Amino acid sequence: MRSGLERLAYAVLIILVATMTAWIMALLLHLQPVQFPALSLTLPEEILFRLLTSFGGVFGFSLMFNSPRNLAVCAALIGAVTNTFRLELVSLAGFPPAVAAFLGALLAGLLASCLKSAAGYPRISVTVPSIVIMVPGLYFYRAIYNLGILSLTDSATWFANAILIIVALPLGLIFARIITDKTFRYCT
């Protein structure tokens, strides 16, 4: 519990420093968040680009966590599929982002369990890098930006959405573990 609280505090500090720095730079450079421009891509092109960019992002996160290249590739493959799945649930099926994050993390946990039995990699070393890409950095940035300009309603909305996603990610992994690990329910 103590170790978990220390890591949570460290993660919150990192997020706050990053978002505060981005907000200060935005103020200095007179930048403000806007909606993403619409892309003229067909659905297969959109999915392909999401798969490729998700693979690259997760592969990079894996290498930052000092994973061996083979393990990083496995995590990147899982992350590419699950992050694209999450994004498509939001854009195509209209799922709320937190529900899509839960289902994406659940799928990542299930795929990692399959990989664990096939390749022998520890589940945690594959699942963490594969879902880090799903952490809502843009939501936190918009929350801090709107807080800084005293647009409190918008800030609270972005913060609430970010918190829901952050809670949904580990819940998805926990549910995957409960489904796939028969010894998880028993005290060891």
C-alpha positions as CSV (number, residue, x, y, z in Angstrom):
1,M,0.0,0.0,0.0
2,R,2.8,2.4,0.9
3,S,4.7,1.7,-2.3
4,G,1.5,2.2,-4.3
5,L,0.8,5.6,-2.6
6,E,4.4,6.7,-3.2
7,R,4.1,5.8,-6.9
8,L,0.7,7.5,-7.2
9,A,2.1,10.7,-5.6
10,Y,5.1,10.6,-8.0
11,A,2.8,10.1,-11.0
12,V,0.6,13.0,-9.9
13,L,3.6,15.2,-9.5
14,I,4.9,14.3,-13.0
15,I,1.5,15.0,-14.6
16,L,1.1,18.3,-12.8
17,V,4.6,19.5,-13.7
18,A,4.1,18.5,-17.4
19,T,0.7,20.1,-17.7
20,M,1.7,23.2,-15.8
21,T,4.7,23.6,-18.0
22,A,2.6,23.2,-21.1
23,W,0.0,25.7,-19.8
24,I,2.7,28.3,-19.0
25,M,4.2,27.9,-22.5
26,A,0.8,28.2,-24.1
27,L,0.2,31.4,-22.2
28,L,3.7,32.8,-23.2
29,L,3.2,31.8,-26.8
30,H,-0.5,32.8,-27.0
31,L,-1.6,29.3,-27.8
32,Q,-4.9,27.8,-26.9
33,P,-6.3,24.3,-27.4
34,V,-8.6,23.8,-30.4
35,Q,-10.4,20.9,-31.9
36,F,-8.4,18.5,-34.1
37,P,-8.9,19.3,-37.8
38,A,-11.0,16.9,-39.8
39,L,-8.9,14.5,-41.8
40,S,-9.8,13.3,-45.2
41,L,-9.0,9.7,-44.6
42,T,-11.0,6.6,-45.5
43,L,-11.8,4.3,-42.6
44,P,-9.2,1.7,-43.6
45,E,-6.5,4.5,-43.9
46,E,-7.5,5.9,-40.4
47,I,-7.3,2.4,-38.9
48,L,-3.9,1.7,-40.5
49,F,-2.4,5.1,-39.3
50,R,-3.8,4.5,-35.8
51,L,-2.2,1.0,-35.8
52,L,1.1,2.3,-37.0
53,T,1.3,5.3,-34.6
54,S,0.1,3.2,-31.7
55,F,2.7,0.6,-32.4
56,G,5.4,3.3,-32.5
57,G,4.2,5.0,-29.3
58,V,4.0,1.8,-27.3
59,F,7.3,0.5,-28.7
60,G,8.9,3.8,-27.5
61,F,7.3,3.6,-24.0
62,S,8.5,0.0,-23.8
63,L,12.1,1.0,-24.6
64,M,11.9,3.8,-22.0
65,F,10.9,1.1,-19.4
66,N,14.2,-0.7,-20.4
67,S,12.3,-3.6,-22.0
68,P,14.3,-5.9,-24.3
69,R,13.5,-5.4,-28.0
70,N,11.5,-8.6,-28.3
71,L,9.3,-7.8,-25.3
72,A,8.9,-4.2,-26.6
73,V,7.7,-5.5,-30.0
74,C,5.2,-7.8,-28.2
75,A,3.9,-4.9,-26.1
76,A,3.8,-2.7,-29.1
77,L,1.7,-5.2,-31.1
78,I,-0.8,-5.5,-28.2
79,G,-0.8,-1.7,-27.7
80,A,-1.4,-1.1,-31.4
81,V,-4.4,-3.4,-31.5
82,T,-5.9,-2.3,-28.1
83,N,-5.3,1.5,-28.6
84,T,-6.8,1.4,-32.1
85,F,-9.7,-0.6,-30.7
86,R,-10.2,2.0,-28.0
87,L,-10.1,4.9,-30.5
88,E,-12.4,3.3,-32.9
89,L,-14.9,2.5,-30.1
90,V,-15.0,6.3,-29.4
91,S,-15.1,7.5,-33.0
92,L,-17.2,4.8,-34.7
93,A,-19.4,3.4,-32.0
94,G,-19.8,6.6,-29.9
95,F,-18.6,4.9,-26.7
96,P,-17.8,7.3,-23.8
97,P,-13.9,7.6,-23.6
98,A,-13.8,6.0,-20.1
99,V,-15.8,2.9,-21.2
100,A,-13.6,2.6,-24.3
101,A,-10.5,2.8,-22.1
102,F,-11.8,0.1,-19.8
103,L,-12.5,-2.2,-22.8
104,G,-9.1,-1.4,-24.4
105,A,-7.3,-2.2,-21.1
106,L,-9.4,-5.3,-20.7
107,L,-8.4,-6.5,-24.2
108,A,-4.7,-5.6,-23.4
109,G,-4.9,-7.8,-20.3
110,L,-6.5,-10.7,-22.1
111,L,-4.0,-10.5,-25.0
112,A,-1.1,-10.3,-22.5
113,S,-2.4,-13.4,-20.7
114,C,-2.4,-15.3,-24.0
115,L,1.1,-14.0,-24.7
116,K,2.3,-15.0,-21.2
117,S,1.5,-18.6,-21.8
118,A,2.9,-18.6,-25.4
119,A,6.1,-16.5,-24.9
120,G,6.7,-16.6,-21.2
121,Y,6.8,-12.8,-20.7
122,P,5.5,-11.5,-17.4
123,R,2.0,-10.1,-17.9
124,I,2.8,-6.8,-16.2
125,S,5.9,-6.1,-18.4
126,V,3.6,-6.3,-21.5
127,T,0.4,-4.7,-20.2
128,V,1.8,-1.5,-18.6
129,P,3.6,-0.2,-21.7
130,S,0.6,-1.2,-23.9
131,I,-1.8,0.9,-21.9
132,V,0.4,3.9,-21.1
133,I,-0.5,5.3,-24.5
134,M,-4.1,5.5,-23.3
135,V,-3.4,7.9,-20.5
136,P,-5.3,11.1,-21.3
137,G,-2.6,13.7,-21.4
138,L,-4.7,16.0,-23.7
139,Y,-7.5,15.9,-21.2
140,F,-5.2,16.9,-18.3
141,Y,-3.7,19.7,-20.5
142,R,-7.1,21.1,-21.3
143,A,-8.2,20.8,-17.6
144,I,-5.1,22.8,-16.4
145,Y,-5.4,25.3,-19.3
146,N,-9.0,26.0,-18.5
147,L,-8.3,26.2,-14.8
148,G,-5.5,28.7,-15.6
149,I,-7.9,31.0,-17.5
150,L,-10.6,30.5,-14.8
151,S,-13.0,28.6,-17.1
152,L,-13.9,26.4,-14.1
153,T,-16.8,24.5,-15.7
154,D,-14.7,23.4,-18.7
155,S,-11.8,22.6,-16.4
156,A,-13.9,20.4,-14.2
157,T,-15.4,18.6,-17.2
158,W,-11.9,17.8,-18.6
159,F,-10.6,16.8,-15.2
160,A,-13.6,14.5,-14.6
161,N,-13.1,12.8,-17.9
162,A,-9.4,12.3,-17.3
163,I,-10.0,10.8,-13.9
164,L,-12.6,8.4,-15.2
165,I,-10.2,7.2,-17.9
166,I,-7.4,6.8,-15.4
167,V,-9.6,4.8,-13.1
168,A,-10.9,2.7,-16.1
169,L,-7.4,1.6,-17.2
170,P,-6.3,-0.4,-14.2
171,L,-9.9,-1.7,-13.8
172,G,-9.7,-3.2,-17.2
173,L,-6.4,-4.9,-16.4
174,I,-7.8,-6.1,-13.1
175,F,-10.9,-7.6,-14.8
176,A,-8.6,-9.3,-17.3
177,R,-6.6,-10.8,-14.5
178,I,-9.7,-12.0,-12.7
179,I,-10.9,-13.7,-15.9
180,T,-7.7,-15.4,-16.8
181,D,-6.0,-16.2,-13.5
182,K,-7.7,-18.8,-11.4
183,T,-5.4,-18.3,-8.4
184,F,-6.0,-14.5,-8.3
185,R,-9.1,-14.9,-6.0
186,Y,-7.2,-16.8,-3.4
187,C,-4.8,-15.6,-0.8
188,T,-1.2,-16.9,-1.3
